[in-house]
């Protein structure tokens, strides 16, 4: 897991202890929601509002993934498809939102890497 830029030993251990068994999730996309990295919704009648992130589950893991996303965007100098994706999203919607979106994507990719036993590939934006 530490082959991904921005992910260190603390982030990897925290992610693995929070998830525990990677096979309990049918899809890797569900990991982001499990960690509380999805928008909170308010729906009532004709109103449908997307709010801030839901902040469910482990606060430390969410914070460490957020910091890993920040490091990937601002301190990593190598060419990464994820960094390019984040820069494009950041131009549209701002730096704060892109860090949360990238943290969610990092959680999905880390889960897929864990299941498949592969190292991080800097050329892809999502592991298939």
C-alpha positions in Angstrom: 0.0 0.0 0.0 2.9 2.3 0.6 3.8 2.3 -3.1 1.2 5.0 -3.5 2.6 8.5 -3.1 1.3 10.2 0.1 0.5 6.9 1.8 2.9 6.1 4.6 3.0 3.4 7.2 0.5 5.1 9.5 -2.1 5.5 6.8 -1.6 1.9 5.5 -2.0 0.4 9.0 -5.0 2.6 9.9 -6.7 1.7 6.6 -6.1 -2.0 7.1 -7.3 -2.0 10.7 -10.4 0.0 9.8 -11.4 -2.3 6.9 -10.2 -5.5 8.6 -11.5 -7.9 6.0 -11.4 -6.5 2.4 -13.7 -9.2 1.1 -16.7 -8.0 3.1 -17.3 -5.3 0.5 -18.8 -6.5 -2.8 -17.5 -3.4 -4.6 -14.4 -1.3 -3.9 -16.6 1.8 -4.3 -18.4 1.0 -1.1 -15.3 1.6 0.9 -15.5 5.4 0.4 -19.0 5.4 1.8 -18.0 3.2 4.7 -15.4 5.7 5.7 -17.8 8.6 5.5 -16.3 10.2 2.4 -19.6 10.7 0.6 -21.9 13.7 0.5 -24.6 13.8 3.1 -28.0 14.2 1.5 -31.2 16.0 2.7 -34.3 15.1 0.7 -37.8 16.2 1.5 -40.5 16.6 -1.0 -39.1 18.7 -3.8 -35.9 19.5 -2.0 -32.7 17.6 -2.7 -29.5 19.0 -1.2 -26.0 17.5 -1.2 -24.2 18.6 1.9 -20.8 18.1 3.3 -19.3 14.7 3.9 -21.2 12.3 6.2 -18.2 11.7 8.6 -19.3 8.2 9.5 -16.9 5.6 11.0 -13.2 6.1 11.8 -12.1 9.7 12.0 -8.4 8.9 12.0 -8.5 6.9 8.8 -10.5 9.6 7.1 -8.1 12.3 8.2 -5.0 10.3 7.1 -6.6 9.6 3.7 -7.3 13.3 3.4 -3.7 14.2 4.3 -2.5 11.6 1.7 -4.6 13.3 -0.9 -3.2 16.7 0.1 0.4 15.4 -0.2 -0.3 13.8 -3.6 -1.7 17.1 -4.9 0.7 19.5 -3.4 4.1 17.8 -2.7 4.5 15.0 -5.1 6.6 15.9 -8.1 6.3 12.7 -10.2 3.7 12.5 -13.0 0.6 10.8 -11.8 -2.8 10.3 -13.5 -4.5 10.8 -10.1 -2.8 14.1 -9.6 -3.8 15.3 -13.1 -7.4 14.1 -12.4 -7.4 16.0 -9.1 -6.0 19.2 -10.8 -8.8 19.1 -13.4 -11.5 18.6 -10.7 -9.8 21.4 -8.6 -10.1 23.9 -11.4 -13.8 23.2 -11.6 -14.8 23.0 -8.0 -12.1 24.2 -5.7 -9.1 22.7 -3.7 -11.1 21.7 -0.6 -13.6 19.5 -2.6 -10.9 17.9 -4.7 -9.0 16.7 -1.6 -12.1 14.9 -0.3 -12.8 13.4 -3.8 -9.2 12.3 -4.1 -9.3 10.8 -0.6 -12.3 8.8 -1.5 -10.6 7.6 -4.7 -7.5 6.7 -2.8 -9.6 4.5 -0.4 -11.1 2.7 -3.4 -7.7 2.2 -5.0 -6.1 1.0 -1.8 -8.9 -1.5 -1.3 -8.5 -2.8 -4.9 -4.7 -3.0 -4.4 -5.2 -5.0 -1.2 -7.6 -7.5 -2.8 -5.5 -8.1 -5.9 -2.1 -7.9 -4.1 -0.7 -5.4 -6.6 1.5 -2.4 -6.3 0.3 1.1 -7.3 0.5 2.0 -11.0 1.0 5.8 -11.5 -0.5 5.7 -15.0 -4.0 4.7 -14.0 -6.7 6.7 -12.3 -8.7 3.7 -11.1 -7.7 0.0 -10.7 -10.0 -2.3 -12.7 
